[in-house]
Amino acid sequence: MQELTSFRQETCEWLEENCPPSMRKPALEKDKCWGGRNFEFQSEDQKLWLDRMAERGWTVPTWPKEYGGGGLSKDEAKVLREEMVAICARAPLIGFGISMIGPAMLEFGSEALKQQHLPSILRGEIRWCQGYSEPNAGSDLAGLQARAEDHGDHFIVNGQKVWTSYADKSDWIFCLVRTDFEVKKHFGISLVLFDMETEGVTPRPIRLISGASQFCETFLENVRVEKDQVVGEINKGWTIAKYLLTHEREMIGGIGNAPGQKSLGDEAIAAVGLKSGRLADELLRAEVAEWEVDFKCHQLTTERVNDEVATSGVVNTSAMIKYYGTELNMRRYELLMGLQGADALQWNDASQARHWLRSKGNSIEGGTSEVQLNIISKRILGLG
Ligand SMILES: Cc1cc2nc3c(=O)[nH]c(=O)nc-3n(C[C@H](O)[C@H](O)[C@H](O)COP(=O)(O)OP(=O)(O)OC[C@H]3O[C@@H](n4cnc5c(N)ncnc54)[C@H](O)[C@@H]3O)c2cc1C
């Protein structure tokens, strides 16, 4: 307890000294730092904030120090999060490197892979994308057909991925491929890593109705992948793919938790005002209160189950966290759209309508809500 108190004190002082004032505001989409070879920093402060946090290992607070991580315990990392929220400090870095492939590499990667990739991930030098889905393999991910042929010290990969978020902006990809076609589908899959600049890799953005797009189709034509870039064992990739998905789902399930985000209650007060110290609209008051209570329960449940998973190895609950977190986020935006009436339909970079539409994607990416419900019923509740 005493140690945590002094850690909190030191953290608080360090953040005060090192977090530039301009990084203590809620980040709009364009302000988020994804890093990577081609990332254009919005300001010197953004770069400074990333460099200072990376130097301390605090872009990935719980990763081991030997790879450049912060080496913090879960409790210390929680203190750091709380102190960052207290001053509204932005995340210095986001991306699939720190939230997905990094944790998978730490658990399953060879020492050489960890040494090669983890430091560049946590310093924001290399941006990663995820090559899981294919035109005929989404919910049925294990049905994937991208083919990796064995050529001794390397594979030659052919196939097509789809919905590859930010593939056109990423430097490296973690990609599921089929390395054995003779066995049952779950047993012939491997997780491989390669540079997006490798010959034969072509990401093509998919334009959406909004005009913008985060998605690509990614075509793979005779792509050479070295065997030392396989994470874990060849043909054992399904286990790793599922482990990585638990991290993706936890990240998506916590999506409504951005530091500095105005509470729904405050948004409602701004929109309809107060009457005798309470929200003026009674029906809205009930809906907002219900949402705030559910949100708090979700936060506490997430913390509790994460502690239980860490200490007693109980069944992983990421499907539950993802399902409920994304439902909450969609409910939040439905309420916000209602609060703002016709104003909510404005269409600019920071508009509510964009967030509202985007929140629906949360219930699909990382596995759809229906699939999460199947997992919850079978693996967590033990039904059927
Ligand atoms: C915003 C966003 C970002 C994404 N980013 C990436 C990315 O970076 N990389 C990547 O590889 N993929 C990405 N995806 C793809 C995502 O993983 C797939 O869209 C998702 O797994 C669903 O697959 P599908 O689109 O093929 O739908 P399908 O699997 O065809 O499903 C269609 C419908 O059928 C339902 N369904 C399917 N099977 C069952 C079942 N057994 N029981 C009940 N209902 C079922 C689904 O719930 C869904 O409603 C992204 C998707 C979105 C929306």
Ligand as a Chemical Component Dictionary entry (heavy atoms), coordinates in Angstrom:
data_LIG
# 
_chem_comp.id                   LIG 
_chem_comp.type                 NON-POLYMER 
_chem_comp.pdbx_formal_charge   0 
_chem_comp.three_letter_code    LIG 
# 
loop_
_chem_comp_atom.comp_id 
_chem_comp_atom.atom_id 
_chem_comp_atom.alt_atom_id 
_chem_comp_atom.type_symbol 
_chem_comp_atom.charge 
_chem_comp_atom.model_Cartn_x 
_chem_comp_atom.model_Cartn_y 
_chem_comp_atom.model_Cartn_z 
_chem_comp_atom.pdbx_ordinal 
LIG C1  C1  C 0 -15.018 -1.316  -38.115 1  
LIG C2  C2  C 0 -14.484 -2.663  -38.514 2  
LIG C3  C3  C 0 -13.103 -2.880  -38.525 3  
LIG C4  C4  C 0 -12.590 -4.121  -38.911 4  
LIG N1  N1  N 0 -11.228 -4.282  -38.981 5  
LIG C5  C5  C 0 -10.707 -5.467  -39.358 6  
LIG C6  C6  C 0 -9.281  -5.640  -39.471 7  
LIG O1  O1  O 0 -8.492  -4.703  -39.227 8  
LIG N2  N2  N 0 -8.803  -6.838  -39.869 9  
LIG C7  C7  C 0 -9.622  -7.891  -40.137 10 
LIG O2  O2  O 0 -9.105  -8.969  -40.451 11 
LIG N3  N3  N 0 -10.983 -7.761  -40.087 12 
LIG C8  C8  C 0 -11.536 -6.571  -39.706 13 
LIG N4  N4  N 0 -12.916 -6.415  -39.650 14 
LIG C9  C9  C 0 -13.777 -7.521  -40.093 15 
LIG C10 C10 C 0 -14.563 -8.194  -38.957 16 
LIG O3  O3  O 0 -13.718 -8.981  -38.156 17 
LIG C11 C11 C 0 -15.675 -9.027  -39.635 18 
LIG O4  O4  O 0 -16.533 -8.126  -40.307 19 
LIG C12 C12 C 0 -16.486 -9.814  -38.613 20 
LIG O5  O5  O 0 -15.702 -10.848 -38.053 21 
LIG C13 C13 C 0 -17.750 -10.437 -39.265 22 
LIG O6  O6  O 0 -17.450 -11.147 -40.405 23 
LIG P1  P1  P 0 -18.238 -10.870 -41.770 24 
LIG O7  O7  O 0 -18.222 -9.403  -42.039 25 
LIG O8  O8  O 0 -17.670 -11.768 -42.803 26 
LIG O9  O9  O 0 -19.752 -11.249 -41.470 27 
LIG P2  P2  P 0 -20.385 -12.709 -41.499 28 
LIG O10 O10 O 0 -19.500 -13.649 -40.771 29 
LIG O11 O11 O 0 -20.734 -13.059 -42.908 30 
LIG O12 O12 O 0 -21.705 -12.489 -40.657 31 
LIG C14 C14 C 0 -22.897 -11.940 -41.211 32 
LIG C15 C15 C 0 -23.971 -11.946 -40.151 33 
LIG O13 O13 O 0 -24.265 -13.297 -39.749 34 
LIG C16 C16 C 0 -24.148 -13.434 -38.340 35 
LIG N5  N5  N 0 -23.562 -14.744 -38.012 36 
LIG C17 C17 C 0 -22.532 -15.358 -38.619 37 
LIG N6  N6  N 0 -22.268 -16.542 -38.030 38 
LIG C18 C18 C 0 -23.145 -16.669 -37.006 39 
LIG C19 C19 C 0 -23.390 -17.677 -36.015 40 
LIG N7  N7  N 0 -22.648 -18.796 -35.956 41 
LIG N8  N8  N 0 -24.380 -17.473 -35.119 42 
LIG C20 C20 C 0 -25.151 -16.339 -35.150 43 
LIG N9  N9  N 0 -24.967 -15.350 -36.087 44 
LIG C21 C21 C 0 -23.995 -15.522 -36.987 45 
LIG C22 C22 C 0 -23.174 -12.328 -37.915 46 
LIG O14 O14 O 0 -23.363 -11.971 -36.548 47 
LIG C23 C23 C 0 -23.567 -11.216 -38.862 48 
LIG O15 O15 O 0 -24.671 -10.509 -38.354 49 
LIG C24 C24 C 0 -13.460 -5.186  -39.283 50 
LIG C25 C25 C 0 -14.859 -4.963  -39.276 51 
LIG C26 C26 C 0 -15.366 -3.717  -38.911 52 
LIG C27 C27 C 0 -16.853 -3.492  -38.928 53 
# 
loop_
_chem_comp_bond.comp_id 
_chem_comp_bond.atom_id_1 
_chem_comp_bond.atom_id_2 
_chem_comp_bond.value_order 
_chem_comp_bond.pdbx_ordinal 
LIG C1  C2  SING 1  
LIG C2  C3  SING 2  
LIG C2  C26 DOUB 3  
LIG C3  C4  DOUB 4  
LIG C4  N1  SING 5  
LIG C4  C24 SING 6  
LIG N1  C5  DOUB 7  
LIG C5  C6  SING 8  
LIG C5  C8  SING 9  
LIG C6  O1  DOUB 10 
LIG C6  N2  SING 11 
LIG N2  C7  SING 12 
LIG C7  O2  DOUB 13 
LIG C7  N3  SING 14 
LIG N3  C8  DOUB 15 
LIG C8  N4  SING 16 
LIG N4  C9  SING 17 
LIG N4  C24 SING 18 
LIG C9  C10 SING 19 
LIG C10 O3  SING 20 
LIG C10 C11 SING 21 
LIG C11 O4  SING 22 
LIG C11 C12 SING 23 
LIG C12 O5  SING 24 
LIG C12 C13 SING 25 
LIG C13 O6  SING 26 
LIG O6  P1  SING 27 
LIG P1  O7  DOUB 28 
LIG P1  O8  SING 29 
LIG P1  O9  SING 30 
LIG O9  P2  SING 31 
LIG P2  O10 DOUB 32 
LIG P2  O11 SING 33 
LIG P2  O12 SING 34 
LIG O12 C14 SING 35 
LIG C14 C15 SING 36 
LIG C15 O13 SING 37 
LIG C15 C23 SING 38 
LIG O13 C16 SING 39 
LIG C16 N5  SING 40 
LIG C16 C22 SING 41 
LIG N5  C17 SING 42 
LIG N5  C21 SING 43 
LIG C17 N6  DOUB 44 
LIG N6  C18 SING 45 
LIG C18 C19 SING 46 
LIG C18 C21 DOUB 47 
LIG C19 N7  SING 48 
LIG C19 N8  DOUB 49 
LIG N8  C20 SING 50 
LIG C20 N9  DOUB 51 
LIG N9  C21 SING 52 
LIG C22 O14 SING 53 
LIG C22 C23 SING 54 
LIG C23 O15 SING 55 
LIG C24 C25 DOUB 56 
LIG C25 C26 SING 57 
LIG C26 C27 SING 58 
# 
